[in-house]
């Protein structure tokens, strides 16, 4: 699951937080409630996750309950990969 978190961490830094200190973005940093992800950025993240990990994220999963931190995202992807 570390590989998932690392890939998501790198994507968020590259796409949404260029130039920011990588150490400031932790597994529990709030992404949606913290204002890093808005609706367009969340959609871009979902597309990345689906393409990178070969999963399908349902509309009800693309919100604060599943995508508000790198830890939550990694858990969601891991559970979907195990269910496949």
C-alpha positions in Angstrom: 0.0 0.0 0.0 3.0 2.2 0.4 3.4 2.3 -3.4 -0.1 3.6 -3.7 0.4 6.4 -1.2 3.7 7.4 -2.8 2.2 7.6 -6.3 -0.7 9.6 -5.0 1.6 11.9 -3.0 3.8 12.6 -6.0 0.8 13.3 -8.2 -0.8 15.7 -5.8 2.5 17.6 -5.4 3.2 17.7 -9.1 -0.3 18.7 -10.2 -1.7 20.7 -7.4 1.1 21.9 -5.1 4.1 22.6 -7.3 7.0 24.1 -5.3 5.5 23.1 -1.9 7.5 21.3 0.7 6.8 17.6 0.1 7.1 16.9 3.9 4.1 19.2 4.5 1.8 16.8 2.6 1.3 13.8 4.9 -1.0 10.8 4.7 -3.5 12.7 6.9 -3.4 16.2 5.3 -7.0 17.2 4.5 -7.2 17.5 0.7 -10.9 18.4 0.1 -11.7 20.0 3.5 -8.3 21.7 3.5 -9.0 23.4 0.1 -6.3 21.6 -1.9 -8.9 19.8 -4.0 -11.9 21.5 -5.5 -14.4 19.7 -7.7 -12.2 20.0 -10.9 -9.1 18.9 -9.1 -11.0 16.0 -7.5 -12.1 14.9 -10.9 -8.6 15.1 -12.3 -7.4 13.0 -9.3 -10.1 10.4 -9.9 -9.1 10.0 -13.6 -5.5 9.6 -12.5 -6.4 7.0 -9.9 -8.5 5.0 -12.3 -5.9 5.0 -15.1 -2.9 4.4 -12.8 -4.4 1.6 -10.7 -6.9 0.1 -13.2 -9.9 0.6 -10.9 -13.3 2.3 -11.2 -14.3 4.9 -8.7 -18.1 5.3 -8.4 -19.6 8.8 -8.1 -20.6 8.2 -4.4 -16.9 7.4 -3.6 -15.5 10.6 -5.1 -16.0 12.8 -2.0 -14.8 13.6 1.4 -15.5 10.2 2.8 -12.9 8.5 0.5 -10.7 11.2 -1.0 -10.0 13.7 1.8 -6.5 12.3 2.6 -3.8 10.3 1.0 -4.4 7.6 3.6 -8.1 7.4 2.7 -7.3 7.3 -1.0 -4.7 4.5 -0.5 -7.3 2.5 1.6 -9.9 2.9 -1.1 -7.6 1.8 -3.9 -6.3 -1.1 -1.9 -9.8 -2.4 -1.1 -10.8 -2.1 -4.7 -7.7 -4.0 -5.9 -8.4 -6.7 -3.4 -12.0 -7.0 -4.4 -11.1 -7.3 -8.1 
